[in-house]
Structure formats: C-alpha cells, structure tokens
C-alpha cells in the first residue's frame, strides 16, 4: 500500500504558487479534518500560506492501549501518559516508515526537503520530533504544540550520537495544560536544545490542552520566516 493511500489526506492548497509543504499531524484520537477545524476555530479563519500547501494527515486506526486496546486513530501506541513511561518504539518506528514514504512522495512531486515543514499537536508533535530528529534531519523545520517526549526517548539517544545539521524547532505549550503538563513540554524542549537543536519555545498563559490564536499566529510567522516565498 502506497503512502498516499495509507493515510487519509486533507490538503489546503497554497493561495498562489506552491513551493513547499506543511505536514500536520493530529493528536491522539483525532483526524486531519478535526486538526484543521481546531486550528481554524482558534485562528478565526483558515490557515493558508501563499506558497505552501498544508497536508492534514489522518493516522490509521490501530489498537491503542490507553483506549482499552480498542482501535483509535493514533500515530503510535502508549502505555501511560507519565513522563517516565517507556516508549512503544516498535509502533513509532513502523509509523516513521510510512511517514517517510509520504515525505519521499512529496520530494518526488518536486518539493525539496528544505521546503517541507513537519509538525503537529500533542502526540502528532511527538511523532514529528521522532521523524525530524531521528529519520529526516534534512527537513526545513519541526513544530510541536502541547507536545512531549518521554524521559528516555530514542530521540535523545539519536541526537546524542548525531553530528548532522538539525532542523530548527518551534514549540508552544499552554501553562494550564492538565493532560501534558507545561513542565513536561518545557523539559522536552530544554533537553532537545541541550543536545544541539536550535529552537524557540512559546509559553501560552491560561491555555489548556488546546490551540490558541496566539500560538497559531506565532507558528505561521515562524514558518513564513523559515521558508519565505520565492526563497532559494
């Protein structure tokens, strides 16, 4: 099964001429359309770039331990939400392979890696960190909203052994998040930057585990600065 048929894809085209892609990964139990709606609701309008198309991907259904073992749209399995929980790396690696095929297809369609930005919300952001800092350091940038890595994440292990140039990172986290704590998100960012990642971290006052207009506006500006229209 090809990557384009493995994922359900909702694409928002570039307003003018497409020069690159933003790949957006939803949180656990979500879908691409739900991710699009959440961002549109927070921003009060559609998120659109003049030169970048946005792919909202939907993870396939898979048995999910935190859903009692029943199927859910998730990027990988988790056995707990504690920071010191071990990663279910087998499912992460499997999904990384499928997402890598999707990225390769984008490149085959004429989008250079340095004009592909990857990111997402919560679990989608965590998956993006794995993909960008273990499998695809050639990408233009990685972004995470309300996201995390476990304390003994393979990402940290990979970065500790890497001498490659790394994509820059955007992270934003609400200080009222009661699902993925603000301190967990901040600790993830601090560890990544300690290991050589260059990035920015936005604290969002009074924001829970959700999008905010401030967050999306900051992300949009970061992406525009990172991959400006007609950039070489």
PAZAPA-4460 file (N, C-alpha, C; in steps of 0.05 Angstrom, whole numbers, plus 32768, in hexadecimal, padded with zeros to 4 digits):
% residues 232
    n_x    n_y    n_z   ca_x   ca_y   ca_z    c_x    c_y    c_z   seq   type   mol
   8011   7FE8   8000   8000   8000   8000   8012   8019   8000     1      X     A
   800E   802B   7FED   801D   8044   7FEC   8017   8057   8002     2      X     A
   8029   8069   8007   8025   807C   801D   800D   808E   8019     3      X     A
   8007   8094   8000   7FF1   80A6   7FFA   7FD6   8099   8000     4      X     A
   7FD5   807E   7FFE   7FBD   8070   8004   7FBC   8066   8021     5      X     A
   7FD3   8065   802E   7FD5   805C   804A   7FC8   8071   805C     6      X     A
   7FCC   808A   8056   7FC0   80A0   8066   7FA9   80AD   8058     7      X     A
   7F95   80B5   8067   7F80   80C7   805C   7F8D   80E3   805D     8      X     A
   7F8A   80F2   8048   7F98   810C   8046   7F84   8122   803F     9      X     A
   7F84   8137   804E   7F75   814F   8048   7F8A   8165   8042    10      X     A
   7F89   816F   8029   7F9D   8182   8021   7F91   819E   801C    11      X     A
   7F9D   81B2   8029   7F96   81CE   8024   7FAB   81D8   8010    12      X     A
   7FA4   81DF   7FF8   7FB8   81E8   7FE5   7FC4   8203   7FEC    13      X     A
   7FDB   8208   7FE1   7FE8   8222   7FE3   7FD6   8237   7FD5    14      X     A
   7FD5   824F   7FE1   7FC3   8264   7FD6   7FCD   826D   7FBA    15      X     A
   7FE6   826B   7FB5   7FF1   8273   7F9B   8000   825C   7F8F    16      X     A
   801A   825D   7F8D   802A   8247   7F81   8036   8236   7F96    17      X     A
   8032   821C   7F94   803C   8209   7FA9   805A   8206   7FA5    18      X     A
   8069   820B   7FBA   8086   8208   7FBA   808F   81F4   7FD0    19      X     A
   807D   81EC   7FE2   8085   81DA   7FF8   806C   81CF   8006    20      X     A
   8071   81C0   801B   805B   81B2   8029   805E   81B5   8047    21      X     A
   8048   81B7   8055   8046   81B4   8072   8036   819A   8077    22      X     A
   8042   8188   8086   8035   816F   808C   802C   8170   80AA    23      X     A
   8012   816E   80AE   8006   8172   80C8   7FFC   8157   80D3    24      X     A
   8004   8150   80EB   7FFC   8137   80F8   7FEB   813C   8111    25      X     A
   7FD3   8130   8112   7FC0   8136   8127   7FC8   8128   8141    26      X     A
   7FBA   812E   8157   7FBD   8121   8170   7FAF   8106   8171    27      X     A
   7FB3   80F7   8187   7FA8   80DC   818A   7F89   80DD   8188    28      X     A
   7F7E   80CB   8178   7F61   80C9   8175   7F56   80DD   8162    29      X     A
   7F67   80EF   8157   7F5D   8103   8144   7F5D   80F9   8128    30      X     A
   7F5A   810C   8116   7F5B   8107   80F9   7F67   8120   80EC    31      X     A
   7F6D   811E   80D2   7F76   8136   80C4   7F61   814C   80C3    32      X     A
   7F48   8145   80BD   7F33   815A   80BD   7F2E   8167   80D8    33      X     A
   7F31   8157   80EE   7F2E   8162   8109   7F45   8175   810F    34      X     A
   7F5D   816E   8106   7F74   817F   810A   7F71   819A   80FC    35      X     A
   7F67   8198   80E3   7F62   81B0   80D3   7F4D   81C1   80E1    36      X     A
   7F38   81B5   80EA   7F22   81C4   80F8   7F2C   81D2   8111    37      X     A
   7F3D   81C4   8121   7F47   81D0   813A   7F58   81E8   8135    38      X     A
   7F68   81E7   8120   7F7A   81FE   8119   7F68   8215   810D    39      X     A
   7F56   820E   80FC   7F44   8222   80F0   7F33   8230   8106    40      X     A
   7F2A   8221   811A   7F1A   822C   812F   7F2B   823F   8140    41      X     A
   7F43   8237   8147   7F55   8248   8157   7F5D   8262   8148    42      X     A
   7F61   825F   812E   7F6B   8276   811E   7F55   8288   8114    43      X     A
   7F3C   827E   8114   7F25   828C   8109   7F25   828D   80EB    44      X     A
   7F36   827D   80DF   7F37   827C   80C1   7F48   8264   80BA    45      X     A
   7F47   825C   80A1   7F57   8246   8097   7F75   824D   8098    46      X     A
   7F85   823B   80A1   7FA2   823E   80A0   7FAB   8239   8083    47      X     A
   7FB5   824E   8076   7FBD   824C   805A   7FD8   825A   8056    48      X     A
   7FE9   824F   8046   8002   825C   803E   8001   8263   8020    49      X     A
   800E   8278   8018   800E   827F   7FFB   801D   826B   7FEA    50      X     A
   8031   825D   7FF7   8044   824D   7FE7   8047   8231   7FF1    51      X     A
   8038   822A   8006   803B   820F   8012   801F   8202   8014    52      X     A
   801D   81E9   800B   8005   81DA   8010   8007   81CC   802B    53      X     A
   7FF0   81C7   8037   7FEF   81BA   8051   7FE1   819F   804E    54      X     A
   7FEF   818A   8056   7FE3   816F   8056   7FDB   8168   8073    55      X     A
   7FC1   8166   8078   7FB8   815C   8092   7FB4   813D   808F    56      X     A
   7FC6   812E   809B   7FC5   8111   8099   7FB5   8105   80AF    57      X     A
   7FA8   80EF   80A9   7F99   80E0   80BE   7FA8   80C5   80C2    58      X     A
   7FAF   80C0   80DB   7FBC   80A7   80E2   7FA8   8090   80DE    59      X     A
   7FB2   8078   80D5   7FA0   8061   80D3   7F97   8057   80EE    60      X     A
   7F81   8049   80EE   7F78   803C   8107   7F8B   8026   810F    61      X     A
   7F91   8025   8129   7FA1   800F   8134   7F99   800B   8151    62      X     A
   7F9E   7FF3   815C   7F98   7FEE   8178   7FA9   8001   8189    63      X     A
   7F9B   800D   819C   7FA8   8022   81AD   7FA4   801B   81CA    64      X     A
   7FBA   8017   81D8   7FB9   800E   81F4   7FA9   8021   8205    65      X     A
   7FAD   803B   8202   7F9F   804F   8212   7F81   8051   820B    66      X     A
   7F79   8043   81F7   7F5C   8041   81F0   7F52   8025   81F6    67      X     A
   7F5E   8018   8209   7F55   7FFD   8211   7F5C   7FE8   81FD    68      X     A
   7F6F   7FEE   81EB   7F76   7FDB   81D6   7F65   7FDD   81BD    69      X     A
   7F50   7FEE   81BE   7F3F   7FF1   81A6   7F4C   8003   8192    70      X     A
   7F43   8001   8179   7F4F   8011   8163   7F4A   802F   8167    71      X     A
   7F5E   803E   8160   7F5C   805B   8160   7F6F   8067   814B    72      X     A
   7F6A   807F   8142   7F7C   808C   812F   7F94   8098   813F    73      X     A
   7FAA   8089   8140   7FC2   8092   814F   7FDA   808C   813E    74      X     A
   7FEF   809B   8143   8008   8098   8134   8019   8082   813F    75      X     A
   8016   807C   8159   8025   8066   8165   8016   805E   817F    76      X     A
   801E   8048   818B   8011   803F   81A4   801F   804C   81BC    77      X     A
   8010   804F   81D1   801B   8058   81EB   800F   8048   8201    78      X     A
   801F   8042   8215   8014   8032   822C   800D   8044   8244    79      X     A
   8017   805D   8243   8010   8070   8259   8017   808C   824F    80      X     A
   800D   80A0   825E   8013   80BC   8258   8028   80C8   826B    81      X     A
   8035   80B7   827B   8049   80C1   828D   8063   80C7   827E    82      X     A
   8071   80DB   8287   808A   80E3   827A   80A0   80CE   827B    83      X     A
   809F   80BD   8290   80B4   80A8   8293   80AB   808E   8286    84      X     A
   8096   808E   8277   808C   8075   826A   809E   806E   8253    85      X     A
   80A3   8054   824E   80B3   804C   8236   80A3   8050   821C    86      X     A
   80B1   8056   8207   80A5   8059   81ED   809D   803E   81E1    87      X     A
   8088   803E   81D2   8081   8026   81C2   808E   802A   81A7    88      X     A
   80A8   8025   81A6   80B8   802D   818E   80B1   801C   8175    89      X     A
   80A8   8004   8179   80A1   7FF4   8162   808C   8002   8151    90      X     A
   8077   800C   815E   8062   801A   814F   806B   8035   8144    91      X     A
   807D   8043   8153   8088   805C   8149   8098   8057   8130    92      X     A
   80A9   8043   8130   80BA   803D   8119   80AA   8035   8101    93      X     A
   8095   8025   8106   8084   801D   80F0   8077   8035   80E2    94      X     A
   806C   8047   80F3   805F   805F   80E8   8073   8072   80DA    95      X     A
   808B   8073   80E6   80A0   8084   80DA   80A6   807A   80BD    96      X     A
   80A5   8060   80B9   80AA   8056   809E   8094   805E   808A    97      X     A
   807B   805E   8093   8065   8066   8082   8066   8084   807C    98      X     A
   806C   8094   8091   806E   80B1   808D   8086   80B8   807C    99      X     A
   809C   80A9   807E   80B3   80AD   806D   80AC   80A9   8050   100      X     A
   809B   8095   804A   8092   8090   802F   8082   80A8   8025   101      X     A
   8072   80B4   8037   8062   80CB   802F   8074   80E2   8028   102      X     A
   8088   80E7   8038   809C   80FC   8034   80AA   80F8   8019   103      X     A
   80B2   80DF   8014   80C0   80D8   7FFB   80AE   80DE   7FE3   104      X     A
   8094   80D9   7FE6   8082   80DE   7FD0   8080   80FC   7FCB   105      X     A
   8080   810C   7FE1   8080   8129   7FDD   8098   8132   7FCE   106      X     A
   80AF   8127   7FD4   80C8   812E   7FC7   80C7   8126   7FA9   107      X     A
   80BC   810E   7FA4   80B9   8105   7F88   80A7   8118   7F78   108      X     A
   8094   8125   7F86   8081   8137   7F79   808D   8153   7F75   109      X     A
   80A6   8156   7F7D   80B4   816F   7F78   80B8   8182   7F8F   110      X     A
   80B0   8179   7FA7   80B4   8189   7FBF   80CF   8182   7FCC   111      X     A
   80E2   8195   7FCD   80FC   818F   7FD9   80FA   818B   7FF7   112      X     A
   810B   817B   8003   8109   8176   8020   810B   8190   8030   113      X     A
   811B   81A3   8027   811F   81BC   8036   8107   81CF   8033   114      X     A
   80F1   81C5   8027   80D8   81D4   8026   80C1   81C3   8030   115      X     A
   80C8   81AF   8040   80B4   819E   804E   80B6   81A3   806C   116      X     A
   80A0   81AC   8078   809F   81B0   8095   808B   819C   80A0   117      X     A
   8093   818F   80B6   8084   817A   80C2   807D   8180   80DF   118      X     A
   8065   817B   80E7   805F   817F   8103   8043   8176   810A   119      X     A
   803B   817C   8123   8020   8174   812B   801A   817A   8148   120      X     A
   8003   8171   8151   7FF9   8176   816B   7FFB   815D   817D   121      X     A
   8005   8161   8195   8006   814B   81A9   8015   8133   819E   122      X     A
   8007   811C   819B   8015   8104   8190   8020   8109   8174   123      X     A
   8011   8119   8164   801B   8120   814A   8035   812F   814A   124      X     A
   8039   8140   815E   8052   814E   8162   8068   813B   816A   125      X     A
   8061   8129   817C   8075   8115   8185   807F   8104   816D   126      X     A
   806C   80FC   815C   8073   80EC   8144   8085   80FC   8132   127      X     A
   807F   8116   8130   8090   8128   811F   80AC   812B   812A   128      X     A
   80AF   812B   8144   80CA   812C   8150   80DA   8113   8149   129      X     A
   80CD   80FC   814A   80DB   80E4   8143   80E3   80E4   8125   130      X     A
   80D0   80ED   8115   80D5   80EC   80F8   80EB   8100   80F0   131      X     A
   80EA   8118   80FB   80FC   812D   80F4   8118   812A   80FF   132      X     A
   811B   811F   8117   8135   811E   8124   8142   8103   8125   133      X     A
   8133   80EF   811B   813F   80D4   8118   8141   80CB   80FB   134      X     A
   812B   80D1   80EB   8129   80C7   80D0   812E   80DB   80BA   135      X     A
   8126   80F4   80BF   8127   8108   80A9   8132   8123   80B2   136      X     A
   814B   8124   80B9   8157   813E   80C1   815A   8152   80AA   137      X     A
   8154   8149   8092   8157   815B   807B   813F   816D   8077   138      X     A
   812A   8169   8087   8112   817A   8084   8117   8197   808D   139      X     A
   8105   81A9   8084   8109   81C5   8089   8104   81CC   80A7   140      X     A
   80F1   81BE   80B3   80EC   81C5   80CF   80D7   81B2   80DB   141      X     A
   80D7   81B2   80F6   80C4   81A1   8105   80B5   81B3   8119   142      X     A
   809B   81AE   811B   808C   81BD   812F   807A   81AB   8140   143      X     A
   8076   81B3   8159   8067   81A3   816C   8055   81B6   817C   144      X     A
   803D   81AD   8181   802A   81BC   8191   801F   81AA   81A7   145      X     A
   8023   81B1   81C0   801A   81A1   81D7   8025   8184   81D5   146      X     A
   803F   8183   81CF   804B   8169   81C9   8060   8161   81DE   147      X     A
   806C   8149   81DA   807D   813D   81EE   808F   8128   81E2   148      X     A
   80A4   8121   81F1   80B2   8108   81EC   80B6   80FB   8208   149      X     A
   80B6   80E0   8209   80BC   80D3   8222   80D9   80D6   822A   150      X     A
   80DE   80D4   8243   80F9   80DA   824E   810F   80CA   8241   151      X     A
   8109   80B2   823A   811E   80A1   822E   8118   809C   8210   152      X     A
   810F   80B1   8203   8107   80B0   81E7   811F   80A9   81D5   153      X     A
   8119   8099   81C0   812D   8092   81AC   8137   80AB   819E   154      X     A
   8127   80C0   819D   812F   80D9   8190   8148   80E4   819E   155      X     A
   8148   80E4   81B8   815F   80EF   81C7   8178   80DE   81C2   156      X     A
   8174   80C4   81C0   818A   80B1   81BB   8196   80B7   819F   157      X     A
   8184   80BB   818B   818C   80C0   8170   819C   80DA   816E   158      X     A
   8191   80EF   817B   819E   8109   817A   81BA   8109   8188   159      X     A
   81BC   80F9   819C   81D6   80F8   81AB   81EC   80EC   8199   160      X     A
   81E4   80DD   8184   81F8   80D1   8172   81FA   80DF   8157   161      X     A
   81EA   80F4   8153   81E8   8101   8139   81FB   8118   8137   162      X     A
   8207   811B   811F   8217   8132   8119   820C   8142   8101   163      X     A
   81F3   813A   80F9   81E6   8147   80E2   81DA   8162   80EA   164      X     A
   81D7   8173   80D6   81C8   818C   80DA   81AB   8185   80DE   165      X     A
   819F   8191   80F2   8184   818A   80FB   8170   819F   80F3   166      X     A
   8157   8197   80ED   8143   81AB   80E7   813B   81BB   8100   167      X     A
   8136   81D5   80FD   812E   81E5   8114   8112   81DC   811E   168      X     A
   810D   81E4   8137   80F5   81DA   8146   80E4   81F1   8150   169      X     A
   80CA   81EF   814C   80B6   8201   8159   80A6   81F0   816C   170      X     A
   80A5   81F9   8185   8093   81EC   8199   8082   8201   81A7   171      X     A
   8069   81F9   81AC   8057   820B   81BB   8047   81F9   81CE   172      X     A
   8042   8203   81E6   8035   81F3   81FB   8025   8205   820E   173      X     A
   800C   81FD   8213   7FFC   820C   8226   8004   8206   8243   174      X     A
   8005   821B   8253   800E   8217   826F   7FF7   820C   8280   175      X     A
   7FDF   8209   8275   7FC9   81FD   8284   7FC2   81E1   8279   176      X     A
   7FD4   81D5   826A   7FD0   81BA   825E   7FD0   81A6   8274   177      X     A
   7FB9   8197   8277   7FB7   8183   828C   7FB8   8167   8281   178      X     A
   7FBF   8164   8267   7FC2   8149   825B   7FE0   8144   8256   179      X     A
   7FED   8156   8248   800A   8155   8245   8014   816E   8253   180      X     A
   8020   816B   826A   8026   8182   827B   803A   8195   826D   181      X     A
   8037   81AF   8274   8049   81C3   8269   8066   81BC   8270   182      X     A
   806B   81B3   8288   8086   81AC   8290   8092   8196   8280   183      X     A
   8081   8183   8277   808A   816C   8266   8091   8177   824A   184      X     A
   8081   8188   823F   8087   8194   8225   80A0   81A4   8226   185      X     A
   80A4   81B4   823B   80BB   81C5   823E   80D4   81B4   8241   186      X     A
   80D2   819E   8251   80E9   818C   8256   80F1   817F   823B   187      X     A
   80DD   8178   822B   80E3   816D   8210   80F3   8180   81FF   188      X     A
   80EA   8199   81FE   80F8   81AE   81EF   8114   81B2   81F9   189      X     A
   8117   81B4   8214   8132   81B9   8220   8145   81A2   8219   190      X     A
   813B   8189   821A   814D   8173   8214   8155   8173   81F7   191      X     A
   8142   8179   81E5   8148   817A   81C8   815D   818F   81C2   192      X     A
   815A   81A7   81CE   816D   81BC   81C9   8188   81B6   81D6   193      X     A
   8188   81A8   81EC   81A1   81A0   81F9   81B1   818D   81E6   194      X     A
   81A2   817E   81D6   81AF   816B   81C3   81B4   8177   81A7   195      X     A
   81B1   8191   81A5   81B9   819F   818C   81A4   81AA   817A   196      X     A
   818A   81A5   8181   8174   81B0   8171   8171   81CE   8177   197      X     A
   816F   81DE   8162   816A   81FB   8165   814C   81FF   8163   198      X     A
   8140   820E   8175   8124   8212   8174   8119   8228   8185   199      X     A
   80FF   822B   8184   80F0   823F   8194   80DA   8231   81A3   200      X     A
   80D5   823B   81BB   80C0   822F   81CC   80AD   8246   81D4   201      X     A
   8093   8242   81CE   807F   8256   81D5   806D   824C   81EC   202      X     A
   806E   825A   8202   805C   8254   8219   8041   8262   8214   203      X     A
   802C   8254   8217   8011   825E   8211   8001   8261   822B   204      X     A
   7FFF   8279   8236   7FF1   827D   8250   7FD4   8275   824F   205      X     A
   7FCB   8266   8263   7FAF   825E   8267   7FA4   824C   8251   206      X     A
   7FB5   8240   8241   7FAD   822E   822C   7FAF   8212   8235   207      X     A
   7F9A   8202   8230   7F99   81E6   8238   7FA4   81D5   8221   208      X     A
   7F9C   81BC   821F   7FA5   81A9   820A   7F95   81AF   81F1   209      X     A
   7F9C   81C5   81E3   7F8C   81CF   81CD   7F9D   81E3   81BD   210      X     A
   7F92   81EB   81A6   7F9F   8200   8196   7F96   821B   81A1   211      X     A
   7FA7   822F   819B   7F9F   824B   81A1   7FA7   825C   8188   212      X     A
   7F9A   8272   8186   7F9F   8284   816F   7FBC   828D   8170   213      X     A
   7FC6   8295   8187   7FE2   829D   818A   7FF5   8288   8180   214      X     A
   7FEF   826F   8187   8001   8259   817F   8001   8256   8161   215      X     A
   7FEA   8256   8154   7FE9   8252   8137   7FF5   826A   8128   216      X     A
   7FF1   8282   8131   7FFD   8299   8124   801B   8298   8127   217      X     A
   8025   8290   813E   8042   828E   8142   804E   8278   8130   218      X     A
   8040   8261   812E   8049   824C   811D   8049   8255   8100   219      X     A
   8034   8262   80F7   8033   826B   80DB   804A   827E   80D5   220      X     A
   8050   8290   80E6   8066   82A3   80E2   8081   8294   80E1   221      X     A
   8084   8280   80F3   809D   8270   80F4   80A1   8261   80DA   222      X     A
   808B   8256   80CF   808D   8247   80B6   8093   825B   809F   223      X     A
   8086   8272   809F   808C   8286   808A   80A9   828F   808A   224      X     A
   80B4   8293   80A2   80D0   829B   80A4   80E3   8284   809C   225      X     A
   80DB   826C   80A2   80EC   8255   809D   80ED   824E   807F   226      X     A
   80D6   824F   8073   80D4   8248   8056   80C3   825F   8049   227      X     A
   80D0   8276   8044   80C2   828C   8038   80BB   8287   801B   228      X     A
   80A7   8294   8010   80A0   8291   7FF3   80B8   8298   7FE2   229      X     A
   80BB   8287   7FCD   80D1   828B   7FBA   80ED   8289   7FC6   230      X     A
   80EF   827C   7FDD   810A   8278   7FE9   8119   8264   7FD8   231      X     A
   8133   8268   7FD8   8145   8256   7FC9   814A   823D   7FD9   232      X     A
***
